[in-house]
């Protein structure tokens, strides 16, 4: 299984914990690894921790790329390699 670090916006802070918004989903995360986190900051969240502040433009571009990748994975019609123009790989065939 693969883990992703996801951009999120801090919407509230209480002590060293924050509530972040990730594309409409709100989660509690630890902010202990961040220097002076503020409501409105965008952070990279991994394994329940805010690990790095990023600017809004970088956050939006990262989310766009993640959505694009997810839409490619949503294609539920499996393709055979030859449908993608891959022939003869691992089959002993050179066709």
N, C-alpha and C positions, 0 to 999 in steps of 0.2 A: 504494500500500500504506500502511496506517495502522499506526503504532506505539503501543503502550499502555505506560503506566507501571503496574507491577504491585506490589502489596504482597507483601512476603516477610519471613520471620523469619531473623535471623542465627543460624546454628547453630555456626559456628566462625570464628575470625579468625587469620590468620597474616600478620604485617606489615600492609600496607595492602590485603590481599585478604581476602575473606570468602566462606564458603560460606553460601548462603541457601536456605531451603526455601520453595518456591512451590507450595502445595497438593500436597505429596508429591514434587515434582521439585526436586532440588538442583542449584544452579548456582554457579560461582565468579563473583564480581563484585568490582569495585574499590570500596573504601570510602574512598578518598582525599578525596572531597567531603564526608564526614560528620565532624562534630565529636564526638570521643570515642565511636565506636561500641562497643557491648558485645554479647556473646552474649546472645540473648534479645530484643534490640531488633527492632522491626518497622520496615522501611524501604520506601520506594518505589524500585523498580528500573527504570531506563530505559537502554536501549542499553548494558547491561553495567556500569552504575554505580549504586551506592546514592546517591540524590540528596537524600533527605529522610527524617528520622525521623518516624514516626507512632505513635500509641498503638494498643494491641491492638484496642480497640473499633472504631476507624476502619478498621483493616486488615480486620477480619472483615466489616464492613458493605460495604467496597469489594469484597471477594472474593465476597460474596453477590450484589451487583449484577452483577459480571462473569459469574458463573455463570448468572444469570438471562438476561443478554443472549446468552450463548453458547447457551443452550437454545433461545432464539427463532431463532437462526441455524441450529440443527440441523434445523429443520423443512425437510426436503428436497422438499416438494411446492410448487413455485413457484405463486404465485397471480397471477391477472390482476387489474388494477386494479378492474374492475367487481365482482369477488368481495369486495372490501373496501368496496364502496359508492361508489367513485369512478367517476363517469360523465361522459362528455363532455369531459374534460380533454384538450386537445391533439388532439381528433379532429374538431373542427368541429361536433360534435353537442351539443345542449343537453339530451338525454335523461338 
